Amino acid sequence: MSKKQHTKEEKAPQNEAHEESTQPESEGTDDTCAQELEEARAALAEAEEKVLRLHADFENSKKRLEKDKANAVAFANESFASDMLSILDSFESAFKSMEQIDPEDAAAAIEKIKEGMELTYNQTLNVLKKHGVEEVPHEGAFDPEVHQAIMQVESDEHDSGQIVQVMQKGYKMKDRTLRPAMVSTSK
């Protein structure tokens, strides 16, 4: 045997041994990669499920908030309306009392009606005040934000632009004018 052949033979067994040692590593790597791929797929599926649940929870919360908002708008005046019922009851009592008036005692009846009207008026003002409705101030200078001048009059007692007379009271709710006061101003 020549040296060349011997070297080839020596190399051949080494190459075969090297190939054998790399094959198990390759199979082990494939198994590891497959396992990692399966774990990644499972994690992805879990994350997708969490996202779907979160989205569903968000949509449910959104629907619940819309329903709550609709109910709040629909029943926003419930407290006010409930308080106004006591005033309605006062008027009904007044009507029943007026039916029982003795015509011969008209002066006393008129006095009682007047007293009942004053009580009902004050009750109405208290309910409105409780809900933030107040009378627009009408003393002093004309304010176009809360007053509506319907006429001007000559007045020696008032300066020009001052309110002389209130024809109809104005009201505001918090800082918003519900109805301007109708006034006459001095020239």
Order of alpha helices (4+ residues) and beta strands (2+ residues): alpha-alpha-alpha-beta-beta-beta-beta-beta-beta
